[in-house]
Amino acid sequence: MLHIPVLRWGEPYKSLDIDKVVHFATGEALAEVSRANGGLVERDMRHAKRARDVLREIPIADLLKMVKKAADFYTEAELPLGDGTQTPDQFARMQSATTGLPEHMCRFNMKKNHFVLNEMERILDSLTRGLDLSILTRGFGIEPRGVPVSYQAQSPVLGMVLPSNSPGVHTLWLPIIPLQIGLVLKPGPQEPWTPYRMTQAFVQAGIPKEAIAIYPGLGDIGAAVLAHCPRSLIFGGTATVEQYKGNPRVQAHGPGFSKIILGDDKVDDWKKYLDLMVDSVLVNSGRGCINCSGVWVSRHAREIAEALAERMGPVQPLPPDDPKSALAAFTVPGQADAVNTDIDNALKENGVHDMTARFGARLVKRERCDYLRPTVILCDSPETAMAKKEYMFPFTTVVQCPQEKMLESIGPTLVCSAITEDKKFQRALVEATHIDRLNLGPIPTIQLNWLQPHEGSIVDFLFRARAVQLDKNMVKI
C-alpha cells in the first residue's frame, strides 16, 4: 500500500503511528499516512529560519519562473508521492474518493490552482501595490518616487492548518514561496493530496525542498503549528474565528456568509439574475465560503425562493465519476445528520419556510456516507435565526427585508454581490465595514479576482512596513 510520510523540511520521515485514508463510499484503504506529533513539530521549528534563508538565496524573479513551471508539473506530470508516484488523473480520483467532492470538481480546482501559479507575477504585483519585490529580500529599498521604504518579515515560515472540505482553499498559500517565506503545512485528514502534490511540483521546478514541511495528524498537530509558527492561517467554523479574533499571529478563515442583494431598482427584474443566483449557491457543491448563503430582497421573496427551489430542488446525488454530479458527499460520520437536524429545528420558527421540501428528503443516507440535497429557505423577516445560517452544501435563504434595513441586518459578509444602480445605496455598500469583498453589479459571489486579496492581504499579514532612513554613504541600492 502507498505510504505517505511526514515531510521534515523536505526529508521524509516514517512514523510508528499510521492513519489510513479510505474511500468514502467503499471503505477501501487508499494510502497510509505517517502521523506527526507535537514534539516533532516543536523540534523542527527550531530550524524554521533555514527555510527562509534558502529561499532568499534565490531572487524572487527566479522563484516566480519556478512557480510558473510548477503549475505545469502540478497539472500534467506524474509526480512522486511517498513511496510511489501519482498522475494527474490519479490525483483527481484520490481527492474525490477521500473528500467526497465529484471528480470533475477536483479537476476544476486543479485548473484554478494552475491559474494562480501561472499568474503569480501579476498577483504579487497587485498584492504589493507594484512594490519592487527585491525590497522584500533586502528588507529595505527606494520606491520609484524616491522614498526609502522597509518591509520586515514577521516570520520565516507560514503555518497552515488546512481543512478537508474544499481543495479550493489551497490557492491562499500558493503565493508564500515566491515571497521567500517557508511553508509548514498540516493537511486536512481527508485531503493530504494537494499539499504533497504541490510540494513535489515546486521541488521538480527547482524550489529547495528544505523550504517546506508537512505534518499530517490530528488536532494536536494543528495546535502545535499554531503555537510554534509566528504567523499561521487556520480554517474552521465561527467558534474558530472567535477563538483567534484579535490574535495578530493567526489569520482565521471561517464561514463566509456570502450574499446577493437585489436593490429596489433591480429587484423587479430578478428573473434576469436567476442563473447568477443558482451558480452562486450550487457551484463546487456549495462548499466554499464564497458560495451564496443568502439572497436579500425587499419584495418578490417568495417568487425568487420558488424559482431557486425549482432549479435546484430536483438535484440528486450521483456517482463521483459522473460529469453531471453536483453534490459532494459528507464523509465524516454524523455530520450530515447534525446539519439536517439543525435545519429542521430552525424551521420550527414562525416565518420560515422550506421551499425545497416538496422535492423529497433533504438527507440521503448511504452505507458509508451521506448527502444533503440543495435546500432553499424563505425567511419572511431578517429577524429570524435562519436568516443568518450557513452550511457546507448548496443551501441558501431568501430573506425579505426593506432596502434601508439590509446593511444593518445582513451581518458579517465575506462576499456581497449587490445588484443596484442606486448611487446612494452603492455608497452605503462601499462604506459597510462588515463586507469584505464587494461586487457592484451582476457578478456571482463565486467569481474571484485573484489580483485582489481574498480575505485580508497575505503580504500585509507576513510583512510589516516600518520607517527607515538611509545614509547614501553607507547604503548602496
C-alpha positions in Angstrom: 0.0 0.0 0.0 1.2 3.5 -0.8 2.8 5.2 2.2 2.9 9.0 2.6 5.5 10.2 5.2 5.8 13.2 7.3 8.0 15.7 5.4 10.5 17.4 7.7 12.0 20.3 5.7 11.9 18.1 2.6 13.1 14.9 4.3 10.6 12.0 4.5 10.0 10.5 8.0 8.1 7.4 8.6 6.2 7.4 11.9 5.3 4.4 14.1 1.8 5.9 14.2 -0.1 5.4 11.0 -3.5 6.7 9.8 -5.3 5.2 6.8 -7.0 7.3 4.2 -10.1 5.4 2.9 -12.5 5.7 0.0 -15.6 7.4 1.3 -18.0 5.1 -0.5 -16.3 1.7 -0.3 -14.1 1.9 2.7 -11.1 0.7 0.7 -7.8 1.9 2.2 -6.1 4.1 -0.4 -3.0 5.0 1.4 -1.4 5.0 4.9 -0.1 8.3 6.2 2.5 8.8 8.9 1.2 10.7 11.8 3.3 13.5 13.3 3.2 14.6 16.9 3.5 17.9 18.6 7.0 17.3 19.9 8.3 16.7 16.4 6.8 19.9 15.2 8.3 21.8 18.1 11.8 20.4 17.4 11.6 21.1 13.7 10.5 24.7 14.2 14.0 25.4 15.7 15.2 25.2 12.1 12.5 27.3 10.5 14.8 30.2 9.8 16.7 27.9 7.3 13.6 27.7 5.1 13.6 31.5 4.6 17.4 31.5 4.2 17.4 29.0 1.3 14.6 30.9 -0.4 16.4 34.3 0.0 19.4 32.9 -1.9 17.1 32.7 -5.0 16.0 36.1 -6.5 12.2 36.4 -6.4 12.1 36.9 -10.1 13.7 33.4 -10.4 11.2 31.9 -7.9 8.4 33.3 -10.0 9.7 31.5 -13.0 10.0 28.3 -11.0 6.4 28.7 -9.7 5.2 29.0 -13.3 7.0 25.7 -14.2 5.4 24.1 -11.1 2.0 25.0 -12.4 2.5 22.6 -15.4 4.1 19.9 -13.3 1.1 20.1 -10.9 -1.5 19.6 -13.7 0.4 17.5 -16.2 3.2 15.4 -14.7 3.4 12.1 -12.9 5.0 13.2 -9.6 6.5 11.3 -6.6 4.1 10.6 -3.8 5.6 8.9 -0.7 7.0 5.6 -1.9 5.1 5.7 -5.2 4.0 8.1 -7.9 0.8 9.8 -8.9 -0.6 11.0 -12.2 -3.0 14.0 -12.5 -5.9 11.6 -13.2 -5.0 9.5 -10.1 -4.8 12.7 -8.1 -8.3 13.8 -9.0 -9.7 10.3 -8.3 -7.9 10.1 -5.0 -9.0 13.5 -3.9 -12.6 12.8 -4.9 -12.5 9.4 -3.1 -11.5 10.8 0.2 -13.2 14.2 0.3 -16.5 13.3 -1.4 -16.1 16.0 -4.0 -17.0 14.9 -7.5 -14.0 14.2 -9.7 -14.9 16.9 -12.2 -14.9 19.5 -9.4 -11.4 18.2 -8.3 -10.2 18.8 -11.8 -11.7 22.2 -11.9 -9.9 23.1 -8.7 -6.6 21.9 -10.2 -7.1 24.3 -13.1 -7.8 27.1 -10.6 -4.5 26.3 -8.7 -2.7 26.3 -12.1 -4.1 29.7 -13.0 -2.9 31.2 -9.7 0.6 29.7 -10.1 0.8 30.8 -13.7 -0.3 34.3 -13.0 1.8 34.7 -9.8 3.9 37.6 -11.0 0.8 39.7 -11.7 -0.8 38.6 -8.4 2.2 39.6 -6.3 2.5 42.9 -8.3 -1.1 43.6 -7.4 -0.9 42.5 -3.7 2.2 44.5 -3.1 0.8 47.5 -5.0 3.7 47.5 -7.5 6.5 47.2 -5.0 9.9 46.2 -6.3 9.9 42.7 -4.9 13.7 42.7 -4.3 12.9 45.1 -1.4 11.3 42.1 0.4 14.5 40.2 0.1 16.8 43.1 1.3 14.2 44.4 3.8 14.7 48.0 2.5 14.9 50.0 -0.7 13.7 53.0 -2.6 10.3 53.5 -4.1 10.1 55.0 -7.6 9.2 58.4 -6.2 12.5 58.3 -4.2 11.1 57.5 -0.8 13.0 54.9 1.4 10.9 52.0 2.5 11.4 49.0 4.7 9.4 45.7 4.9 10.2 43.3 7.8 9.2 39.7 7.6 7.3 38.8 10.7 8.0 35.0 10.4 10.5 32.8 8.5 7.6 30.4 7.7 3.8 30.5 7.4 1.9 27.7 9.2 -1.2 26.4 7.5 -3.9 24.3 9.3 -5.8 23.1 6.3 -9.3 21.7 6.0 -10.6 18.7 4.1 -13.8 20.2 2.7 -12.7 22.1 -0.4 -9.5 21.9 -2.3 -10.0 25.5 -3.4 -8.5 26.9 -0.2 -5.0 25.9 -1.3 -4.9 29.0 -3.6 -4.3 31.0 -0.4 -0.9 29.6 0.3 0.5 29.4 -3.2 2.0 32.9 -3.1 4.0 32.2 0.0 7.1 30.5 -1.5 7.8 33.3 -4.1 7.6 35.7 -1.1 10.6 33.8 0.2 8.7 32.6 3.2 8.8 28.8 4.1 5.7 26.7 4.4 4.6 24.5 7.3 1.5 22.5 6.3 -0.9 20.5 8.4 -3.1 18.7 5.8 -6.8 18.0 6.4 -7.3 14.3 7.4 -9.2 13.5 4.2 -7.1 15.8 1.9 -3.4 15.1 2.1 -3.2 15.0 -1.7 -2.8 18.7 -2.7 -0.1 19.7 -0.2 2.1 16.7 -1.2 1.5 17.1 -5.0 2.1 20.9 -4.9 5.3 20.4 -2.9 6.6 17.9 -5.4 5.7 20.2 -8.2 7.7 23.0 -6.5 10.7 20.7 -6.0 10.6 19.5 -9.6 10.6 23.1 -10.7 13.8 23.9 -8.7 12.5 25.2 -5.4 14.6 24.0 -2.4 12.9 21.1 -0.6 14.2 22.5 2.7 11.6 25.3 2.4 8.5 23.1 3.1 7.5 20.8 5.9 4.3 18.7 6.0 2.9 17.3 9.3 -0.2 15.1 8.9 -2.1 14.2 12.0 -4.9 15.2 14.3 -5.9 18.3 16.2 -2.8 18.3 18.4 -0.7 18.9 15.3 -2.8 21.9 14.3 -2.3 23.3 17.8 1.4 22.7 17.6 1.7 24.5 14.3 -0.2 27.5 15.6 1.9 27.5 18.8 5.3 27.4 17.1 4.8 29.4 13.9 4.9 33.2 14.4 2.3 33.5 11.6 -0.4 31.0 10.7 -3.6 30.5 8.8 -6.4 28.3 10.1 -9.8 27.3 8.6 -12.8 26.5 10.7 -16.3 27.4 11.9 -17.5 30.5 13.7 -16.1 29.2 17.0 -12.6 29.0 15.5 -12.8 32.6 14.1 -13.9 33.9 17.5 -11.1 32.0 19.3 -8.4 33.7 17.3 -10.1 37.1 16.8 -7.6 39.8 17.7 -4.6 37.4 17.7 -2.0 39.0 15.4 -0.2 35.7 14.9 -3.2 33.9 13.4 -5.4 34.7 10.4 -8.6 32.6 10.9 -10.8 31.9 7.8 -14.3 30.8 8.7 -17.8 30.8 7.2 -18.3 33.3 4.5 -22.0 34.2 4.9 -21.7 35.5 1.4 -24.8 37.2 0.0 -26.6 38.5 -3.1 -28.5 41.7 -2.6 -31.1 43.0 -5.2 -31.7 46.7 -4.8 -35.1 48.2 -5.0 -34.3 49.5 -8.5 -33.4 46.0 -9.8 -35.5 43.5 -7.8 -38.5 43.6 -10.2 -36.1 42.2 -12.9 -35.0 39.3 -10.7 -35.6 36.7 -13.4 -32.6 38.2 -15.3 -30.3 37.2 -12.4 -31.7 33.7 -11.6 -28.8 31.9 -13.3 -26.3 34.0 -11.4 -28.1 33.1 -8.1 -28.2 29.4 -8.9 -24.5 29.3 -9.8 -23.5 31.3 -6.7 -25.3 28.7 -4.5 -24.6 25.4 -6.4 -21.1 25.6 -7.9 -18.5 23.5 -6.1 -21.4 21.8 -4.2 -21.8 24.9 -2.1 -18.7 24.0 -0.1 -16.9 27.3 -0.4 -17.0 30.4 1.9 -17.7 32.4 -1.3 -20.8 30.4 -2.1 -24.0 32.4 -1.6 -25.8 31.5 1.6 -28.4 34.4 1.4 -30.4 36.3 -1.2 -31.7 39.6 0.3 -34.6 41.4 -1.4 -37.3 43.9 -0.5 -40.0 42.2 -2.5 -40.7 39.1 -4.7 -39.0 37.0 -2.0 -41.5 34.1 -2.3 -41.3 34.1 -6.1 -37.5 34.1 -6.1 -37.4 31.3 -3.5 -39.8 29.2 -5.5 -37.8 29.7 -8.7 -34.5 28.8 -7.0 -36.2 25.7 -5.5 -37.5 24.7 -8.9 -34.0 24.9 -10.3 -32.1 23.2 -7.5 -34.6 21.1 -5.6 -34.6 18.2 -8.1 -30.8 17.7 -7.9 -29.9 14.2 -6.7 -26.6 12.6 -5.6 -24.7 11.0 -8.5 -21.6 8.8 -8.5 -18.4 10.9 -8.1 -17.1 10.0 -11.5 -20.3 11.2 -13.2 -19.5 14.5 -15.0 -23.0 15.8 -14.1 -22.5 15.1 -10.4 -23.3 18.4 -8.5 -23.3 17.2 -4.9 -20.4 16.3 -2.6 -20.7 13.5 -0.1 -20.4 14.1 3.7 -17.7 11.7 4.6 -17.5 12.4 8.4 -20.0 10.1 10.2 -22.9 12.0 11.8 -22.0 15.4 10.2 -24.9 15.4 7.7 -27.3 14.2 10.3 -26.3 17.1 12.6 -26.7 19.7 9.9 -30.1 18.2 8.8 -31.4 18.2 12.4 -30.2 21.8 12.9 -32.1 22.9 9.8 -35.3 21.0 10.9 -35.2 22.7 14.3 -34.7 26.1 12.8 -37.7 25.5 10.5 -40.0 25.4 13.6 -39.6 29.2 13.9 -42.5 31.3 12.6 -41.9 33.0 9.2 -39.5 30.3 7.9 -40.5 28.1 5.0 -38.7 25.2 3.3 -39.3 25.7 -0.4 -37.5 22.6 -1.5 -39.3 20.1 0.8 -41.7 19.1 -2.0 -38.8 17.7 -4.0 -38.1 14.9 -1.4 -36.0 14.3 1.6 -33.0 16.6 2.2 -30.9 13.9 3.9 -29.9 11.0 1.6 -28.1 8.2 3.5 -25.7 5.7 2.0 -23.9 2.8 3.7 -20.6 4.8 4.4 -21.5 8.4 3.6 -24.4 10.8 3.4 -25.6 13.6 1.1 -27.6 16.7 1.7 -29.7 17.9 -1.3 -30.0 21.6 -2.2 -32.2 23.5 0.2 -33.8 26.9 -0.3 -35.4 28.5 2.8 -37.8 31.6 2.6 -37.5 33.9 5.6 -40.3 36.5 5.9 -38.1 38.7 8.1 -34.4 39.3 8.7 -35.2 38.8 12.4 -35.5 35.1 12.0 -32.5 33.0 13.2 -32.5 31.1 9.9 -31.6 34.3 8.0 -28.1 34.1 9.5 -27.4 30.4 8.8 -24.8 28.9 6.5 -24.0 25.2 5.8 -21.4 23.2 3.8 -23.7 22.2 1.0 -26.0 24.0 -1.6 -28.1 25.9 1.0 -29.5 29.4 0.7 -32.0 31.6 2.4 -34.1 34.2 0.6 -34.7 37.0 3.1 -37.4 39.6 2.7 -36.1 42.9 4.1 -36.6 46.6 3.3 -33.6 48.0 1.5 -33.0 50.7 4.1 -32.6 47.9 6.8 -30.5 45.5 4.8 -27.0 46.7 5.7 -27.8 46.8 9.4 -29.3 43.3 9.2 -27.1 41.1 7.0 -24.3 40.7 9.5 -20.6 39.8 8.6 -20.3 39.1 4.9 -17.2 37.8 3.0 -18.6 38.4 -0.5 -21.6 40.7 -1.2 -22.8 40.9 -4.8 -25.1 43.9 -4.8 -27.1 44.4 -8.0 -28.2 48.0 -8.0 -27.5 51.3 -9.8 -28.8 53.4 -6.9 -25.8 55.7 -6.2 -26.8 56.3 -2.6 -27.2 52.6 -1.9 -23.9 51.9 -3.7 -22.2 54.5 -1.4 -23.6 52.8 1.7 -22.4 49.4 0.5 -18.9 50.8 -0.1 -18.8 52.1 3.4 -20.1 49.0 5.1 -17.2 47.7 7.1 -18.7 44.3 7.7 -18.5 43.5 3.9 -15.1 42.1 3.0 -15.4 41.7 -0.8 -17.9 43.9 -2.6 -19.2 43.1 -6.1 -21.2 46.0 -7.6 -23.3 44.6 -10.3 -24.5 41.2 -11.5 -21.3 39.3 -10.6 -21.6 35.8 -9.0 -20.3 35.6 -5.4 -18.0 32.7 -6.6 -16.2 34.8 -9.2 -12.9 35.8 -7.7 -10.4 38.4 -8.9 -7.1 36.9 -8.0 -5.4 40.3 -8.3 -7.1 41.3 -5.1 -6.8 39.9 -1.6 -9.3 37.2 -0.7 -9.8 38.0 3.0 -7.1 40.2 4.2 -3.8 40.7 2.3 -1.3 37.9 2.9 1.5 40.3 2.2 0.3 42.7 5.0 0.0 39.7 7.3 3.5 38.4 6.7 5.4 41.7 6.3 5.4 44.8 8.5 6.0 48.2 6.8 8.3 50.3 9.0 10.1 53.6 8.9 13.7 53.6 7.5 16.3 56.3 6.8 19.2 55.5 4.5 22.6 57.3 4.6 23.7 57.3 0.9 27.4 57.0 2.0 26.6 53.8 4.0 23.9 52.1 1.9 24.0 51.4 -1.9 20.8 50.4 -3.6 
